[in-house]
Amino acid sequence: MEDLLQKVTEAKDYILKKINIAPEIGLILGSGLGTLAEEVEGATVIDYKEIPHFPLSTVEGHAGELVIGKLEGKAVVVMKGRFHYYEGYTMQQVTFPVRVMQAIGIKVLFVTNACGGLNPKLYPGALMMIQDHINFTGANPLMGPNYNELGPRFPDMSSAYDKDLIGLAHKVGKSLSIETHEGVYIAISGPNYLSKAELKMVITAGADAVGMSTAPEVIVARHGGLRVLGISCVTDMAIPDQLESISHEEVMEVANKTKPKFISLVKGILNEVVVS
């Protein structure tokens, strides 16, 4: 079997032949949030199926395209659709695009998701900056052989989410009159939503929001030394005593309604962020 380094190199080389800019910021767009990719200027759009070793997105709301160009004056590479552990992919496959984005030169990664709110202070449509995460998926993308070229064997996750980027996000939100929150995101494997007993457990563990992505990508991003900003769009409240049945379609509906606010916030952050 080809090793990870070779696969990353082959994907990187394919993408670099298609573009004439050097992306400095990567964006992973979650459920229903892919519209932002349509605002990329001078965009080169590459279907995931064209890129060597890229998985294919199988979930509604995840288009499956890499969009590379300029957004708010910054050179960006945007994942319009992500991959999930519950789709049957390995954690290494789920996080492979992060490795590739790092290989083509990004220094900062914005990760977004749709999630369930656990903290009563949140509400459907709230935007939460991820302060920290709990990886409750039962797996880790760094298991297996470690490649020193990609990162250390035992990377530190004590500051996985960049405090300066979180501060900038709050500042931009305030300037745009967009309320921003902050909290801990817990990642589960999915694809089912949690039971009431499970929700009580993760709330006790300190989680403010729950979802089925993000933590694996952030682990790999930090393994590679990228600065990370995580933004969760709360699409429903998952408080056990108030729990009502929820469907993916309802999640998508709230995500779509929140899009204008979300897009304004991300563009505002991009406009002011300094890549070092």
Secondary structure, DSSP 8 states (H G I E B T S, - for coil): ---HHHHHHHHHHHHHHH-SS---EEEEE-TT-GGGGGG-EEEEEEEGGGSTT-----STT---EEEEEEETTEEEEEEES---GGGT--HHHHHHHHHHHHHTT--EEEEEEEEEE-STT--TT-EEEEEEEEEESS--TT-S---TTT--SS---TT-S-HHHHHHHHHHHHHTT--EEEEEEEEE--SS---HHHHHHHHHTT-SEEESSSHHHHHHHHHTT-EEEEEEEEEEE--GGG-----HHHHHHHHHHHHHHHHHHHHHHHHH----
